[in-house]
Amino acid sequence: MIVIPAIDLKDGKVARLRRGDFKFETIYSDDPIGVAKKWEAAGARRIHLVDLDGAVTGEFKNLPLIEKILKSIKVPVELGGGVRSEEVIESALARGVSYVIIGTRLVDKKFAERIINKFGSKLIMGVDAKDGKVAVSGWVKTTELDYVDFIKGLQDQGAKTVIFTDIAKDGMLQGPNMDAIKRVLDKTSVDVIASGGVSSIDDLLILKRLEPKGLVGAIVGKALYEKKIDLKEAIRVVDETTDF
């Protein structure tokens, strides 16, 4: 399991939201490039980059900045926010993004199957749950789709990796929703990256216990910016902990 630091971009700055709500926004830095370099220097093996503006509008709004970030670091970047078409996926990959995260458009089964077949392992499915149902459009809309059934459907279409976020936990520093994560791992065979709620290295170690079931990564955001987790130390401890 790798520890993946998150950088959420809002109006060109590093921001964090609470439960995806733009009314509860905190700006942590006006230097996203410097933050990306900092996480790379701390040992990050991958960076989770989100265009929050694009997540709502349906198209990348911070693309020039994203390009500068990609040029400033060497570690792989997974990028989400505003990915609604094949053209956007192709554009992101052409600019040097290693993995593209797509969420909202996955509810269109024909579209999902086509892009999964076309882009394969370069595509990561972003599945966000609110009260057990799949949320879309930057989390402002909730469907009637059960999140596990939805992931099963994506798996049947060939999806390999899912970032699973429990919205109620995101940005709250209350620990991950372990029951929901375990349900995904127990009911599916996709690789899972957990997102939302990580508040301490202990949370990361609890998640690591699920590694044998298919948990391959954990995204950490607010806890880094609030200095509740030191990234370098977290990576060391998670890497060295093998006996549970």
Buried (B, 14 or more C-beta within 10 A) or exposed (E): BBBBBBBBBBEBBBBBBBBBEBEEBBEBBEEBBEBBBBBBEBBBBBBBBBBBBBBBBBBBBBBEBBEEBBEEBEBBBBBBBBBBBBEBBEBBBEBBBBBBBBBBBBBEEEBBBEBBEEBEEBBBBBBBBBEEBBBBBBBEEBBEBEBBEBBBBBBEBEBBBBBBBBBBBBBBBBBBBBEBBEBBBEEBEBBBBBBBBBBBBEBBBBBBEBBEBBBBBBBBBBBBBEEBBBBBEBBBBBBEBEEE
